[in-house]
């Protein structure tokens, strides 16, 4: 009986140790990004994406919860603007515009209060492909503490960004 109990405990310890050991070799830094070509001039596209509230029209996460409560502070499309959400599906968080390179790039910090207070770094960039074609990139990078970094092996948001960008393309074209 005691030998069986020891074997069970040893097996449980090994099963628990394996993911923790694997997590030691998984990077803590992660990045997801999507991109799309939109058949509109670069400035016209940028003038739409620099407003955080416009993400309500194409962002996969915003569109997934029609009952999400949102608040904002400041002037949208300018550094310092803060957009906050409270959602039963998505939790609580905020997005704060941190940098705008007019006509080129918008950066923001994203806070997910139910998970961590460390901001993720989100961005939109636009690159002119021709006078009426614009390459848009939308992505985020974040740090996940050990051992939760193991989850990055199972979850990738690239498809979420691509789906949102396809919706953005529909809106702008």
N, C-alpha and C positions, 0 to 999 in steps of 0.2 A: 504494500500500500504506500509506504513512504517513498520507495523507488519510483513508483508511478507518479506521485505528486511532484517529486523533484524533476522528473522528465517533462511534465506538463509546464512547470514553472520555467524550466530552461528553454523550452520551445517558445513560450510566450515572450520571454526576454529577447530571444533571437528575433522573433517576428517584430517586436517593437524596436529593436536596435537597427535593423536593416534600413528602414526609411530614414532614421536619424543619421546613419552613416552616409547614405546617399545624399542627403541634404547638405552635408559638408562639402560636396563637390559641385553643387548646383550654384550658379552665380546668384548674388543677391540683387543685382541690377537687371531690370527687364525693360524691354521696349516693344511697343506695338504701334503699327502705322498702316494706314491705307492710303491709296492714291487713285485719282480719277482725272481724266481730261474733260473739261467743260468747254463747250463751244460758245464762249463769251470772252470779251476782253478781260485781261488780268485785273485792271482797276475795278471793273464792275463786280467781278467775283470777290475781290478783296473787300470791297465796300459792303458786301453782304456778310462775309464770314467774320469780320472783325467785331460784330455785335454778338455777344454771348447769348442773348435772348433768342436770336435766330436759330440756335441749336435746338430749341423746342420744336422747330419745324422739320428737322432732319435727323437729329441725334437718336440713335437706336434706343438708348436708355430712357431719354425723356419721353419718347413715343410709347415706351412699354408700360408706363404708368400714368394713365389719364387723371388719376386722383392725386398726383404729386402736388404738394404745396410749395410754391416758390416765392422768394422775396429778393429784392435787389437794393443795392445801395451805391450811389454814385451815378456817373454818366456812362451808359453802355458805349462800348467802342473806344474807351479811353483807359489809360493806366490807372489802376486803383479800383475800377468797377468790380463790385462783388455781387455774385449771383449765388443764392443759397437755395437748397432744396431739402425737403423732408418728405420721405416716401416710405410707405410700408414695404414695398418691394425692393427699393434701392438703398434704404437707410438715409442718414443725414449727411450733408456735405456742403461744400461751397467751392466756387471757382472764382479766382481773382486774377484779373488781367495784370500782368507784371511788365510786359514790354510790347511795344508796337513799333515795327519798322514799316512805316507807311507804304502801302502798296506791295509789301513783300512778305511780312511775317507778323503773326500775333502769338504771343506766349502767355501762358497763365499757370498759376499754381492751383492744383485741385486737392481739396481736403476731403477725406472720407472719415468723418468723426466716429463712426461706429467701429472703425478698424484701427486707425492710427492717426496721430496728429501731424505726421510728417507729410509734407505736400508731394504729390506727384507733379511732374512737369509736362504740361500739355502744349501743343503747338499746331498752328495752321501755317502753311507756306503756299505761296502762289508763284508759279514760274511761267512766263510767256513762252508758248510753243510757236505761236504765230499771232498776228494781230487779233484774231478771233478764236484762239484756242489757248486754254490755260490749264496747266498741270497743277492740281491741288493735292497737297499732302496734309493729312491730319493724323496726329499721333500723340502718344504719351509715353513717358519713361518714369519708372518708379523703383524704389528700393523696398525689398521685402526682407524682414529679419528672419534669421535662422530660428526654428526649422520650417517656418511657413514658406520659405523660398522653394521648398519641394513642390508646392502647388503650381509653380510656373511651368513644370513639366506637363501639366494636364490642362492648362488654360491659356489660350491665346486670343487676344482681342482684335487681331488684324481683320477678321471677317466682319466684326461689328463696325469698325471704322469704314471698311469698304462698303458695307450696306448703307451706312449713313451718308457716305459720299455719293452713292448712286441716287439716293433720295435728294440730296443737294443738287445734283445734276438735273434731275427732273424739275425741281423748283426753278432753277436759274435758266434752263433752256426753254 
